[in-house]
Amino acid sequence: MFCGINCADAYLKDRRFSFSPFKKGVPYITCIPDVSAREITLQERGHDSFLVICSDGIWENVSNDEIVMSLPRKENVESGINISPAKKLVSSSLASVCKKENMRLRALQAVRRGTPRRMKHDDMTALTVDLLGLLFR
């Protein structure tokens, strides 16, 4: 995700490259990280089970509820059903774009990379981390 932000959107990073209406609030994107900390606990209902990091191309097309529904359920894992939640998020996001654009997935994928495709959707990157699996094995 960092490479995409690093290489593009200069108008959001530096006044010299910006234009109205963005120039007023530059920089919107900086190299200064926004860091926060949260204690991860094992609670009775299984809160704090996953960490989900997505690019805006996902967040613009998939609701918080859809993201929660994409995460593995205990019964699915126990039965051997194991589909990557990150892949499910990208698929859900692409399906949402197809619906908005009234296109089939193959037609969307056939749109030339660059500006023509950017006019349809933003980059889509998803990362999910199973915190319980990492911490409580």
Buried (B, 14 or more C-beta within 10 A) or exposed (E): BEEEBEEEEEBBBEEEEBEEEBEEEBEEBEEEEEEEEEEBEEEEEEEBBBEBEBBEBBBBBBEEEBBEEBBBEEEEEEEEEEEEBBEBBBBBBBBBBBEEBEBEEEEBEEBEEEEEBEEBBBBBBBEBEBBEEEEEE
